[in-house]
Amino acid sequence: RASASLIPHEPSLLFTVAGMVPFMPYFLGEEVPPTRRMVTIQKCVRAGGKHNDLDDIGRTNRHFTFFEMMGNFSFGDYFKAEAIPWAWEFVTEVLGLEREKLWVTVHVSDDEAAEIWQSSVGVPPERIQRLDKDNWWAAGDVGPCGPCSEIFYDLGPELGDGGGPAHGGEDRFVEIWNLVFMQFDQPRPGERVPLPKPSVDTGMGLERITALMQGTNDNYAIDALRTLIEASADRSGTDPDGEHAVAHRVIADHVRASSFLIADGVLPSNEGRGYVLRRIMRRAMRHAHIMGAEDPLLWKLVATLVAGMGAAFPELARAEALITETLRHEEARFKEMLERGLRLLADETARLGAGEKLPGEVAFRLYDTYGFPLDLTEDVLRGEGRGVDSAGFEAAMERQRAEARKSWAGSGQTAEDELWFDLRERVGATEFLGYTTLAADAVVAGLVSGGKSVDRVEAGNEVSIVVNQTPFYAEAGGQTGDRGTLEGEDGTAVEIADTRYCADDLIVHVGTVKSGAVALDDVLEMRVDAARRSGLRAHHSATHLLHSALRRQLGAHVTQKGSLVAPDRLRFDISHHALIERDALAGIERAVNRQIRANTEVATRLMTPDEAIGSGAMALFGEKYGDEVRVVTMGEDAGEPWSVELCGGTHVARTGDIGAFKIVAESAVAAGVRRIEAVAGDAAIAHFTGQEDLLMRAATALKTSPAQLPERIEALIEERRRLERELSETRRKLATGAQGSEPEPAKKIDGIAFAGRRVDGVPAKELRGMADDLKKQIGSGVVALVAVGGGKASLVVGVTDDLTDRFDAVALVREGAAALGGKGGGGRPDMAQAGGPDAGAAEKALESIEQALSAGAG
Ligand code: SER
């Protein structure tokens, strides 16, 4: 049988810890084996859970987190009477190990096995020892188990006391063979029932026996490990056996474990198997750091590993690219945190007395802020003979959880918020990979659709997805969330329309399943829309340059009041009291473009908020910052950086990548707050092109060139003014009947002359002038002009001075306005104006005035 996956079917186990794990159903009688005897070489990981060798790696020369276990299995076939002599035969005759060096142990209760060793095999009774717990084997707290019998090899007196494995040390007596007599099942911890068919599970560690056969007691000296140790030394420029020998061993083991786990579908995360993987990776990274490796190192060993083991484990070769990328990203991201966390740890331990434990609170800070798994901190401290107050660590973790719950509970939560919050507690913060990559594989950790947590979504469903790690940027600091696609192996595709934060630091991808289906634990390839992100980068970096330019141009009172970074534009609000003049804007624009052309590197570093402020970073007042902040520096001015800001956003690599910068608007948004809108990169070029296009269209319409446009437009405006004047003149003359046309004579109403005229199309503002003309013309009397236009009517009434003691223009115009459905009207006794919506009543308005006049005159 080929080796099974490192991820067992048994839910009770984290990893495949022994050769027998894939066969548990056969031992239990739950499944019928295709044959009653089998042989395997099974890949195993012992890190976390009942079988955990992680803490011993690097300290002994025989422990591994990853190893290969050779096994023979009998499923209700041969038993003790056959297995014991065969084991002896293989070890002494096939491998040729000296009988005098071998010791045997059996379980205290197992007289039968002891008897076989003595009588059938002929092992002297003083070489057979009985042990209790050490000779009882189980994969986990539940499942098949039984007494076991082991063969040990004595490496010699220089490695410790004699007296056999029961008394001597493990360094001297090394276990090379284990026969487990599977006789019981533990359905629940502590409960034992006999198995239907007693079976045998034989195990022999490949690395151990290989070392022995190569005549060494160092399991790391065998070819499979040595090639990796040498590669590690080579890539880091150090001596494989010098002061960093331990680091090389840890790295060699951990690269094997990490690579095989990734090949079997585990990716680093903050829970379960993914977290064990992360712990292994980060531990190895610390050792690379100790050696002074400047660049990520682990990924560079993958090719060596695949060359050595890829033929036996084809899944390793198939996943080579994924393994390399995963290691590279994790290390690149963790490197800076590691350095800073180690410094903090050194500061903290310097304050402690000899042998005093590290306070749990500090271990928790290292975990929470710097991503130090507890066992990494323990590993560091072990070297100085110091422990960690792990109860204090748990308490600090619990306290933070409770506080987060409390602060969230007060913030108008919805049922969906609660879902995210629960998920956040379960899976931890999402790792953001997007500073260094736009694509990565990730494991689905949570799905919410229709406001409910679900296990699976299908084509057509809208969904919010949480994964262990993502290159997608979630909206923050003004920068809008990324878009892109998630793809599964079987043609599954999800289109992501937005990315945002929920429950603080859970990155949620919001989108629609286009094809296939997505289920929890699926692995998806996540791809950020690269062109869009590139626009976001340009606009975000341009915002920083703009911010600095504004302060330089307008003064240090300028602070950021709001910011939007979109792929195709930016908006930046600042505190400033006056309009920013065109000249100033042009100066700001020039300064930004000069920084762009200088093409200096954009640097990002992590520091404490105090260090950041000390370095001149512009922090936002009232913002809450964690223990570590990202500081983005760009541009240059007389040897000093042009801009230093605290920022978690994504930026261009060099200012030149911004391309170009153009301010397109300046306005007021509130008292003392101005808004600048601008474009950068492709959007700036598109803006220029658009402006040019407008000019060309205008010039074409006016049959001129863009250069002649201003003059041409001025001429047109002048022309238009002249025409308007002429038109107005002409209308007036028409209405008053001058210029030869016979004016309609004024009526006489009880001796008072009344000229009422309808002059449609005349603008309201011209009516008064016309009324004046008309008054002059009739000499003494009352005039009324009504004009209909734009769906309403305007009305003017004039009274000659000699009659104002008898008639009031205001009163008269109100009579007319009433007919037009209007209210009010105003002016002086000799001239008043009004209007109304009922354009159809123009004639009636004149009649009402006439009637009012006759009533007044009478
Ligand atoms: N399961 C036993 C072991 O792991 C024998 O294969 O030692």
Residues whose N, C-alpha, C, O or C-beta is under 5 A from the ligand:
A	BS01	LIG	V17 A18 G19 M20 N178 V180 D201 T202 G203
